[in-house]
Every structure is written in C-alpha cells, then in structure tokens.
C-alpha cells in the first residue's frame, strides 16, 4: 500500500512539473517570432576546436545574437562555453540559453575502453558508473548534452562503427542502453552533474550493406522489430531525453525524413516525448539520396518529426519560405521549437544558464586519481582471453620479456576512436604498464613493425589528427631488431592490431586481418621458438586464423583508454584474471560475413557430415566462427552440471526455474559470466537457433561450486509475428545454459496455454 501511495505521489508530482514546464514554454513561445522559433532548431559547430564532420558552421556569433542558434557542439571548457552562452542570454532579444553538446562516447577526458570493449565486461553496474563519471566530467567542462549512447546492433565487423556499439545481441544491447542512460541522466536532469543523453543512430545504422559506412540499409519489418529496434526502444523506456536520426534509409526513405520511423513508431507507438536531432548534415545529405533540393528535404524532415538540424542549416535557411508556400505548417515549426525549449527547461537552463559553467569544477572533477583508478578497473574486465595454450599466461614476475609490436610503446593510439576530449598524452603505454606492474622482469623493447606498410592508408589515417608515427627504417631492420630481442628473452609479447583510426566512423575495412607487415613480424618471431603471446588491440573483431593457429596465447584488449597500459599489464601478470566475453562474433575470414550467433536455420542445415553436398555450407571453411558470441577464457576453468528445470510441462503464466551448478575446477579464483539462451524450435514464423535471454556473473574460488538459477517466464518466449504482434506460442522450448553461445548444457520443456 505504501509503495502504491509513493508511486501515485510521484505521478502527481511529475504531472505538476510537466504542467509548470508547459505553461512556461507556452508563454515564451507566445513572444517568439517565426525566425526565432526556427532559430531554436539550428544546432551548429563553431569550428577551430573539435570538428566531428566535414562541414563547419559560419557566422555563428552573429546568428547567436540574432536568436538563430538553439545549441552549439564541439566546444567545451567552462571558460570557452561562457562566451557564447553570454551572447545568447545577454544579446539575443529573448535571452534564450543555448544547449552545449559533444560526442562523449566512452568517457570525457578520462577515457574508458571503447563501447564494444565495455560491452564485453557484461558488467551493467560498472557500465552505468562509466557513464556517471563521463557525465560528471562533461558537465564540469561546460557541457549539458552528450551524443551517446550509440545502441546500433552490429553484425558486420567490416563496419568501422562496430567499435561504438555493444555488439550483435539485442537483449544485452538493450540492458547496456538502459544502464548508460541511467548513468548519464540520473534521476534529475537539472542537477549540474547530469546530462541530456542522446540515443543514436535511429535506426538500423549498424546494418549498412557491405559493412560500408553511410551505405544503404534494407530489411524486413520482423527483422527490424526482433533484432535491431529493441535497444532503441529500451532507451526510450529508460527515459532518454533525445534521439539522433541515422544517415541510412529505412524502407527506401532516409531516416531523417521517415515519418513512419520518427513519428508513427518512435513517438506514437513507443511514446517518446523528447528532442529529436539529426546526425551531422543528415538533412543536406538527403539531396544525394535523391529526395530533392535543400528546401524540399528540409520540409520533409520537419514534417517527419525532426526537431533540430545539426550543422546543415537547411531549417534556418528554407523553412520560412516553405511556410509561406504552404509546404509546412506553423504547428509543425511550433512543435519542434517546443521540444528544444523543453530540453533546456529540463536541464534547468532557464533558471540558471550558467549552472554548468563553474570554473572550479574541472580541477576537482576531471581526470582525478579516482576516475583513472576506475578506468583501470573497468578496462581489465573488458579484455577477452581468446587462447591460452599450456597456461602460457599469466606471466611470471621474473625473467625476461621481449615486448614488440607497433602498439607496444605507442601512447597516441591507446584511447581508441571517438575520444573527442581525451588527451593521448595522459595515456599509459603497454611498456609503462609492464614496468609498473611486472616487478623484477627484464623488458627488452623493439617496435618490430609499423602499423602498416601501405603508405596511402597511413596518409588517410593521419589526415585528421596525425596519430600514426612511422619508423623510417626498412621493414627487415625492424623485424631483425625484434627477433634479436626475442632470442635474448624467455617469452615474447607482441602488441599488434589496428591504429585507433582504422575503426570508427568512415573507417570501414574490406580486409579485417592483421596488416601484412605485422604478420611478417609474427612469422619471424614464431621461428625463434620462444613462447609467443599476442596482445591484440582493435576496434572490431579481426580475422585471426594464422594467429590462433601459431600463437601460444591471444589476449584481445580492444582499445582500453587512458589506463590501457596498466590494465593490460594487470591481466598479463595475473593481477586480474580475465573475465571478458565476446559480444561480437569473430569470423574465420571475411567470406563468412555477416556472421552472428542468433542466425536462422535453412531448409538444408549443415550438420557436420563432410561429404554431404546439398547442404548450406562452405567448401573451404567450416560454417562456425573462429570465436563465437559469448566466448572468453579464464586463467582457471569452469565446469557446468546438467541443466535442471523446476517444471517440464508448465502452463500459462507459470515460472520455470532453470538451474546449473557451476564449479571453479581450476587453481585460481575467477569470475564467470553464465549465459542463458532459449530456442523455440516450432513456431508460426521461423525463429533463430537460439537467443540470449539472461546472464549472471559469479565469482568462485578454486574448487568452489555454486548453483546458478534463472527464472524463465512467458515474457522471454515472446517474439514478433508477421503482423508485428508480440506474443508467445505454446509448444516445445529448449533451455540452454553455458559459458558461451556454442558451449551449453540443454534441457527441454513443453509450455502449454
């Protein structure tokens, strides 16, 4: 009863607050001209600070004073932000404050691991905490809006922006989306250390054809609803304050002008009431899509439900004329303007435009020792141990190590892509990390190879920020130096992979293997006969066939952020037992792409009979991936008992307890992510071979056993039908529990109505 009363009171309070906001915004809009209303829809970047696209806005200062700017992005630091905010508040006619946004993707100035890495921790509380720290640092730096989280489902590792995603699974992706939004927004947006979150990119951006950024997307509605839309929907349910439209088309209409997507689905079906902003110049880019000139596409975007135009200024320069011509209505302009003003109201900017401009905060709250310690704590949990033959890892804190590779002593590429405010000079290198952690180990360092010998690729990578240093010595000289170091050492640690700008936006790759010159280095190191450990940094799954066959151990570390070097050393030397699990499948080669665990069967599924011809299989490689979704080893081993079900013939709204006993059968303590999958083998529409429906993390001492129980309800059995209704059907179900999507224990049940 008390809980019900509290909920009712909260509801009444929210209604009162909404009524107060509506009255304020209505009064303000009653004073605004059409030009001022359109001005609120204009989001610009001043340039000269941090550009995230090819276009930079012009006449920014004059437009702010004229009331023709609703927000700025790409500028931070309270001293720098104060000047344009003062212009808006003091020099514009109605004194409306500006929004200030930035791409805060994986931390602000304390850089955390890239989002794909963070997802491999499967640690929702720490993921939420990373967003909480990012929000605190961002607001200390004058920001109140972050263009994060990115929740696009990504099944194609060629796509560079998989690095910003949480991988391929909608269930896990939805939980991470909610955790990030809780961390950013807290429970009160007007508190000075919370920010307006922006879920992106709506929608389906992660399914770009051929894995090529900005490319076409085309899929069935069932595929959308079942696999690609859930994380966006979860973000709306979590109360996200803003949404960003995507570059791609949906049902042959670019997302930014797609009324079904932005209004019918997002607002009417899901109930989203916040601000909808375009991606960078997305309105202008609809001209190239073939929807008309700037005036036409701007009108289409507004009518579809877009509120704010990022950088393109199509709204600013064409909407008034379209209004005169009857192509748009005053009500449509008013609705978009109202949503921008509501966002500012919720942030408390009308009460105090300078609440995020406390110049004493950066020194107290940015890049603090506590934040760096958390970054290290999070980074170790994102590493995935892919191979560990003969217990090569962890390394002893004695003897000698040859530390080689282009990333072994590279500071510039530790942070990973999309670290807009991060300072690479603050990053810890792998060499430094080992020197700090390894005790009495003798370290012999040699670079061994550049990132690539492709000079054109290097020019492309350095076009924006020049983070790829090139050793001018011949390839063989670099290799010989590394081989000499290996011959004089007990073990070889090769830190290899991608430069950070080889993944991320506009960084798609058709060949996702280790660059050839780095492979040449590895082949030479292998010939020394010394144990070969690979530390792989990348922003995507890579094809590691040769590496998996010849290396003694492989540790996938992604890009770990500011404390990357310390975290890697912590794992290499056993200060932390790796517990990361893959959230994106690693293919054997690019010919398998797209490859993901929750695929569907064909009418001729391959079942392992080598000489069966008329089956769905490849002639040259197995169907299965190199490393499946959910995969990750440990320095210990975990064994699973058979699955037991509390009921095998449940009915209606029954609950079924699915239980396994997990035992640490190794010699060191470790953490295991126990994963629950469900298969629906017979249904009215075809279903995937299995879907993730739950997971639990358990920490076990050597020899310790623990029962892990999942509660299965009809809600977890629901799926989308051809008419897009969402329900479950009675019949047979398989429950799978295991260490990854391919290694599970299973039990069956028949669930009736």
Number of C-alpha atoms within 10 A of each C-alpha: 6 7 8 9 10 11 12 12 12 12 12 12 12 12 12 12 13 14 12 12 16 16 12 16 18 14 11 14 18 9 11 14 11 15 15 22 26 26 24 30 30 28 27 25 26 19 17 9 11 15 16 17 13 7 15 15 15 14 8 18 15 14 18 26 19 18 28 24 28 28 26 27 26 20 22 23 18 21 12 13 21 19 11 20 23 18 21 27 20 14 17 19 13 16 17 25 28 28 24 25 26 23 20 26 24 31 30 28 24 28 34 35 33 30 29 26 35 31 26 24 25 26 19 18 12 20 24 21 18 28 30 24 26 29 29 25 27 31 32 28 29 27 31 29 30 26 22 26 31 26 32 32 27 30 22 30 33 26 29 26 28 31 28 29 26 31 31 28 24 25 16 21 26 21 18 27 30 24 24 28 27 22 25 30 27 19 11 13 21 21 16 21 23 30 30 28 29 26 28 25 24 27 28 27 27 32 25 22 16 18 25 21 23 18 15 19 20 15 12 8 16 18 11 16 16 17 17 26 21 23 27 30 22 22 30 24 13 18 17 27 24 25 29 25 27 24 29 28 23 23 15 12 17 26 30 35 27 23 20 17 23 24 18 15 14 21 16 13 11 15 14 22 16 20 24 26 27 27 23 23 18 26 32 22 18 26 16 9 15 11 15 14 14 21 20 18 24 31 24 22 26 26 22 20 25 30 28 28 29 26 26 24 25 24 29 21 17 17 26 20 13 17 16 11 10 10 15 19 17 14 9 18 22 16 15 23 24 23 21 26 29 20 19 25 20 19 26 19 20 18 12 12 21 19 19 28 23 17 15 11 17 20 11 11 18 22 21 15 11 12 21 18 15 18 27 23 18 26 31 28 27 30 32 26 25 20 23 19 12 8 12 18 22 19 18 16 16 12 14 19 23 25 27 32 28 25 28 22 22 22 21 21 23 29 30 32 28 23 23 20 21 22 16 21 12 18 24 23 26 25 23 17 19 24 17 13 20 21 13 12 16 17 19 18 19 23 21 32 29 25 25 20 15 12 10 10 13 20 12 13 18 14 10 10 8 13 18 20 13 14 14 8 10 9 17 14 12 20 25 16 16 27 24 15 24 29 16 14 19 16 21 29 22 28 25 26 27 25 26 25 24 24 25 22 20 14 19 20 17 12 13 22 20 22 17 13 19 24 17 16 25 26 16 16 27 17 10 14 12 17 19 25 26 24 25 23 25 27 30 29 25 25 21 19 15 14 20 16 10 14 20 21 24 24 24 24 26 32 34 34 33 32 30 29 29 28 29 28 25 24 25 25 18 18 15 19 24 27 26 31 28 29 29 31 27 27 26 22 17 18 10 17 18 18 23 23 23 19 13 13 13 10 8 10 12 18 11 11 8 10 8 11 11 9 15 15 18 12 10 6 12 14 17 17 20 17 20 22 22 25 24 25 21 23 22 20 16 21 14 21 14 16 20 19 20 12 16 15 15 18 15 11 12 14 15 22 14 21 18 21 15 22 20 23 18 17 12 16 19 21 20 26 22 22 21 26 22 23 20 22 14 13 14 8 10 13 19 14 15 21 23 21 18 17 20 14 15 14 14 20 16 16 13 14 17 14 12 19 20 20 13 19 15 18 11 16 19 15 19 19 18 10 8 12 11 14 13 18 16 17 15 17 18 15 23 25 29 26 23 21 21 17 14 18 17 18 16 18 16 14 22 14 11
